[in-house]
Amino acid sequence: MTTWILVADSSRAKIYETNSQSDVLHELKTLNHSKSRLHEQLVSSDLPGSHAGIGGSRHHYDTETGIKEYEEIEFAEDINKELQKAKNRNQFSKLVVVSPPHFLGILRKNFHSNVANSIALEVDKNLVKMKPKEIISHLNNVL
């Protein structure tokens, strides 16, 4: 039985594979979304709706969803597409999702039902910068 472990924050995601007989993680894929890391003003300065104000300062019209959150949602959708393709190819049977609480909520909202139905465990921690051995040591307590 193959288990995939998604370790993600709003700008980086790593997908690891393990099997039930092993406590070793094999990194399969890394996804980056650098726009999620940029300060909201830098991201929005070139978007439609921005205009130069008095003194050359730039302003933009606020939307219900801020630009940074929009980028986080876009990244969550990209992650979902990768997982959905893999699930359709039967590349994993179970999925463990590890992410900080805010981004975990965004991921949940964007998972397709076939991906969501594969989730065996969710862990609300930010472990994306950790090495595989450190990640598995955090998960051994809950797996």
Phi and psi restraints in degrees (value plus and minus 20) as a CYANA .aco file:
   2 THR   PHI    -116.3   -76.3
   2 THR   PSI     110.1   150.1
   3 THR   PHI    -135.2   -95.2
   3 THR   PSI     112.3   152.3
   4 TRP   PHI    -122.9   -82.9
   4 TRP   PSI     124.6   164.6
   5 ILE   PHI    -141.4  -101.4
   5 ILE   PSI      97.7   137.7
   6 LEU   PHI    -116.2   -76.2
   6 LEU   PSI     101.2   141.2
   7 VAL   PHI    -137.3   -97.3
   7 VAL   PSI      95.2   135.2
   8 ALA   PHI    -164.4  -124.4
   8 ALA   PSI     132.5   172.5
   9 ASP   PHI    -149.3  -109.3
   9 ASP   PSI    -189.4  -149.4
  10 SER   PHI     -91.3   -51.3
  10 SER   PSI     -27.5    12.5
  11 SER   PHI    -151.2  -111.2
  11 SER   PSI     -30.6     9.4
  12 ARG   PHI    -159.5  -119.5
  12 ARG   PSI     126.4   166.4
  13 ALA   PHI    -165.9  -125.9
  13 ALA   PSI     121.0   161.0
  14 LYS   PHI    -147.6  -107.6
  14 LYS   PSI     118.6   158.6
  15 ILE   PHI    -133.8   -93.8
  15 ILE   PSI     105.0   145.0
  16 TYR   PHI    -136.0   -96.0
  16 TYR   PSI     138.9   178.9
  17 GLU   PHI    -144.6  -104.6
  17 GLU   PSI     123.0   163.0
  18 THR   PHI    -168.4  -128.4
  18 THR   PSI     142.5   182.5
  19 ASN   PHI    -140.0  -100.0
  19 ASN   PSI     147.4   187.4
  20 SER   PHI     -85.9   -45.9
  20 SER   PSI     -36.9     3.1
  21 GLN   PHI    -108.7   -68.7
  21 GLN   PSI     -26.8    13.2
  22 SER   PHI    -149.7  -109.7
  22 SER   PSI     131.9   171.9
  23 ASP   PHI    -131.6   -91.6
  23 ASP   PSI       5.9    45.9
  24 VAL   PHI    -125.1   -85.1
  24 VAL   PSI     116.7   156.7
  25 LEU   PHI    -122.9   -82.9
  25 LEU   PSI     113.5   153.5
  26 HIS   PHI    -131.4   -91.4
  26 HIS   PSI      99.7   139.7
  27 GLU   PHI     -92.4   -52.4
  27 GLU   PSI     106.6   146.6
  28 LEU   PHI    -120.3   -80.3
  28 LEU   PSI     -58.8   -18.8
  29 LYS   PHI    -177.7  -137.7
  29 LYS   PSI     125.9   165.9
  30 THR   PHI    -141.4  -101.4
  30 THR   PSI     112.8   152.8
  31 LEU   PHI    -139.6   -99.6
  31 LEU   PSI     117.8   157.8
  32 ASN   PHI    -146.9  -106.9
  32 ASN   PSI     124.7   164.7
  33 HIS   PHI    -156.2  -116.2
  33 HIS   PSI      63.8   103.8
  34 SER   PHI     -83.0   -43.0
  34 SER   PSI     -46.4    -6.4
  35 LYS   PHI     -83.2   -43.2
  35 LYS   PSI     -46.8    -6.8
  36 SER   PHI     -89.4   -49.4
  36 SER   PSI     -41.5    -1.5
  37 ARG   PHI    -105.9   -65.9
  37 ARG   PSI     -39.6     0.4
  38 LEU   PHI     -92.3   -52.3
  38 LEU   PSI     129.6   169.6
  39 HIS   PHI     -82.7   -42.7
  39 HIS   PSI     119.9   159.9
  40 GLU   PHI     -73.4   -33.4
  40 GLU   PSI     -57.5   -17.5
  41 GLN   PHI     -85.4   -45.4
  41 GLN   PSI     -58.0   -18.0
  42 LEU   PHI     -88.2   -48.2
  42 LEU   PSI     -58.4   -18.4
  43 VAL   PHI     -87.1   -47.1
  43 VAL   PSI     -60.1   -20.1
  44 SER   PHI    -109.0   -69.0
  44 SER   PSI     -29.4    10.6
  45 SER   PHI     -84.7   -44.7
  45 SER   PSI     -45.7    -5.7
  46 ASP   PHI    -122.7   -82.7
  46 ASP   PSI     -13.6    26.4
  47 LEU   PHI    -104.4   -64.4
  47 LEU   PSI     135.2   175.2
  48 PRO   PHI     -78.2   -38.2
  48 PRO   PSI     125.6   165.6
  49 GLY   PHI      77.7   117.7
  49 GLY   PSI     -31.8     8.2
  50 SER   PHI    -105.9   -65.9
  50 SER   PSI     125.8   165.8
  51 HIS   PHI    -172.0  -132.0
  51 HIS   PSI     135.7   175.7
  52 ALA   PHI    -100.3   -60.3
  52 ALA   PSI     111.0   151.0
  53 GLY   PHI    -116.4   -76.4
  53 GLY   PSI    -187.7  -147.7
  54 ILE   PHI     -83.1   -43.1
  54 ILE   PSI     114.9   154.9
  55 GLY   PHI      60.0   100.0
  55 GLY   PSI     -10.5    29.5
  56 GLY   PHI      63.2   103.2
  56 GLY   PSI     -20.6    19.4
  57 SER   PHI     -90.4   -50.4
  57 SER   PSI     129.9   169.9
  58 ARG   PHI    -124.3   -84.3
  58 ARG   PSI     122.1   162.1
  59 HIS   PHI    -151.2  -111.2
  59 HIS   PSI     136.2   176.2
  60 HIS   PHI    -155.1  -115.1
  60 HIS   PSI     137.7   177.7
  61 TYR   PHI    -100.1   -60.1
  61 TYR   PSI     107.6   147.6
  62 ASP   PHI     -90.5   -50.5
  62 ASP   PSI     123.4   163.4
  63 THR   PHI    -133.7   -93.7
  63 THR   PSI     150.5   190.5
  64 GLU   PHI     -81.2   -41.2
  64 GLU   PSI     -57.6   -17.6
  65 THR   PHI    -127.1   -87.1
  65 THR   PSI     102.0   142.0
  66 GLY   PHI     -84.3   -44.3
  66 GLY   PSI     140.1   180.1
  67 ILE   PHI     -80.4   -40.4
  67 ILE   PSI     -62.9   -22.9
  68 LYS   PHI     -81.4   -41.4
  68 LYS   PSI     -63.5   -23.5
  69 GLU   PHI     -86.1   -46.1
  69 GLU   PSI     -57.2   -17.2
  70 TYR   PHI     -78.3   -38.3
  70 TYR   PSI     -64.5   -24.5
  71 GLU   PHI     -84.7   -44.7
  71 GLU   PSI     -57.8   -17.8
  72 GLU   PHI     -83.6   -43.6
  72 GLU   PSI     -62.1   -22.1
  73 ILE   PHI     -84.7   -44.7
  73 ILE   PSI     -62.4   -22.4
  74 GLU   PHI     -80.4   -40.4
  74 GLU   PSI     -61.5   -21.5
  75 PHE   PHI     -86.8   -46.8
  75 PHE   PSI     -61.6   -21.6
  76 ALA   PHI     -80.0   -40.0
  76 ALA   PSI     -58.7   -18.7
  77 GLU   PHI     -85.2   -45.2
  77 GLU   PSI     -60.1   -20.1
  78 ASP   PHI     -82.5   -42.5
  78 ASP   PSI     -63.8   -23.8
  79 ILE   PHI     -80.7   -40.7
  79 ILE   PSI     -66.0   -26.0
  80 ASN   PHI     -78.9   -38.9
  80 ASN   PSI     -62.1   -22.1
  81 LYS   PHI     -80.6   -40.6
  81 LYS   PSI     -62.7   -22.7
  82 GLU   PHI     -82.0   -42.0
  82 GLU   PSI     -65.9   -25.9
  83 LEU   PHI     -88.0   -48.0
  83 LEU   PSI     -57.5   -17.5
  84 GLN   PHI     -83.8   -43.8
  84 GLN   PSI     -64.5   -24.5
  85 LYS   PHI     -79.0   -39.0
  85 LYS   PSI     -65.8   -25.8
  86 ALA   PHI     -85.4   -45.4
  86 ALA   PSI     -60.7   -20.7
  87 LYS   PHI     -85.4   -45.4
  87 LYS   PSI     -60.7   -20.7
  88 ASN   PHI     -83.2   -43.2
  88 ASN   PSI     -45.4    -5.4
  89 ARG   PHI    -113.5   -73.5
  89 ARG   PSI     -14.2    25.8
  90 ASN   PHI      37.6    77.6
  90 ASN   PSI      18.7    58.7
  91 GLN   PHI    -100.4   -60.4
  91 GLN   PSI     -36.8     3.2
  92 PHE   PHI    -166.8  -126.8
  92 PHE   PSI     133.6   173.6
  93 SER   PHI    -127.0   -87.0
  93 SER   PSI     -53.6   -13.6
  94 LYS   PHI    -144.1  -104.1
  94 LYS   PSI     130.9   170.9
  95 LEU   PHI    -149.1  -109.1
  95 LEU   PSI     113.6   153.6
  96 VAL   PHI    -132.5   -92.5
  96 VAL   PSI     110.2   150.2
  97 VAL   PHI    -134.2   -94.2
  97 VAL   PSI     103.4   143.4
  98 VAL   PHI    -142.4  -102.4
  98 VAL   PSI      98.3   138.3
  99 SER   PHI    -182.3  -142.3
  99 SER   PSI     133.8   173.8
 100 PRO   PHI     -81.3   -41.3
 100 PRO   PSI     132.0   172.0
 101 PRO   PHI     -70.2   -30.2
 101 PRO   PSI     -66.1   -26.1
 102 HIS   PHI     -82.2   -42.2
 102 HIS   PSI     -68.6   -28.6
 103 PHE   PHI     -92.9   -52.9
 103 PHE   PSI     -50.3   -10.3
 104 LEU   PHI     -78.8   -38.8
 104 LEU   PSI     -60.8   -20.8
 105 GLY   PHI     -83.0   -43.0
 105 GLY   PSI     -60.7   -20.7
 106 ILE   PHI     -86.1   -46.1
 106 ILE   PSI     -61.8   -21.8
 107 LEU   PHI     -80.2   -40.2
 107 LEU   PSI     -67.4   -27.4
 108 ARG   PHI     -73.3   -33.3
 108 ARG   PSI     -64.2   -24.2
 109 LYS   PHI     -86.5   -46.5
 109 LYS   PSI     -43.1    -3.1
 110 ASN   PHI    -124.3   -84.3
 110 ASN   PSI     -28.4    11.6
 111 PHE   PHI     -89.2   -49.2
 111 PHE   PSI     112.7   152.7
 112 HIS   PHI     -87.6   -47.6
 112 HIS   PSI     134.0   174.0
 113 SER   PHI     -78.6   -38.6
 113 SER   PSI     -57.2   -17.2
 114 ASN   PHI     -88.4   -48.4
 114 ASN   PSI     -49.5    -9.5
 115 VAL   PHI     -95.8   -55.8
 115 VAL   PSI     -67.6   -27.6
 116 ALA   PHI     -78.1   -38.1
 116 ALA   PSI     -58.2   -18.2
 117 ASN   PHI     -90.0   -50.0
 117 ASN   PSI     -35.2     4.8
 118 SER   PHI    -110.2   -70.2
 118 SER   PSI     -30.1     9.9
 119 ILE   PHI     -90.3   -50.3
 119 ILE   PSI      98.5   138.5
 120 ALA   PHI    -114.5   -74.5
 120 ALA   PSI     -45.0    -5.0
 121 LEU   PHI    -180.6  -140.6
 121 LEU   PSI     122.0   162.0
 122 GLU   PHI    -141.4  -101.4
 122 GLU   PSI     115.5   155.5
 123 VAL   PHI    -146.1  -106.1
 123 VAL   PSI     101.0   141.0
 124 ASP   PHI    -111.8   -71.8
 124 ASP   PSI      52.2    92.2
 125 LYS   PHI    -159.1  -119.1
 125 LYS   PSI     133.2   173.2
 126 ASN   PHI    -118.6   -78.6
 126 ASN   PSI      81.5   121.5
 127 LEU   PHI    -137.4   -97.4
 127 LEU   PSI      -8.8    31.2
 128 VAL   PHI     -83.1   -43.1
 128 VAL   PSI     -45.6    -5.6
 129 LYS   PHI    -109.7   -69.7
 129 LYS   PSI     -22.3    17.7
 130 MET   PHI    -105.4   -65.4
 130 MET   PSI     136.5   176.5
 131 LYS   PHI     -97.3   -57.3
 131 LYS   PSI     137.8   177.8
 132 PRO   PHI     -72.7   -32.7
 132 PRO   PSI     -60.6   -20.6
 133 LYS   PHI     -83.0   -43.0
 133 LYS   PSI     -57.4   -17.4
 134 GLU   PHI     -89.8   -49.8
 134 GLU   PSI     -59.5   -19.5
 135 ILE   PHI     -82.4   -42.4
 135 ILE   PSI     -68.8   -28.8
 136 ILE   PHI     -84.0   -44.0
 136 ILE   PSI     -52.4   -12.4
 137 SER   PHI     -86.6   -46.6
 137 SER   PSI     -54.0   -14.0
 138 HIS   PHI     -89.9   -49.9
 138 HIS   PSI     -52.5   -12.5
 139 LEU   PHI    -106.7   -66.7
 139 LEU   PSI     -40.8    -0.8
 140 ASN   PHI     -77.6   -37.6
 140 ASN   PSI     -49.9    -9.9
 141 ASN   PHI     -91.5   -51.5
 141 ASN   PSI     -43.8    -3.8
 142 VAL   PHI    -135.7   -95.7
 142 VAL   PSI     -33.9     6.1
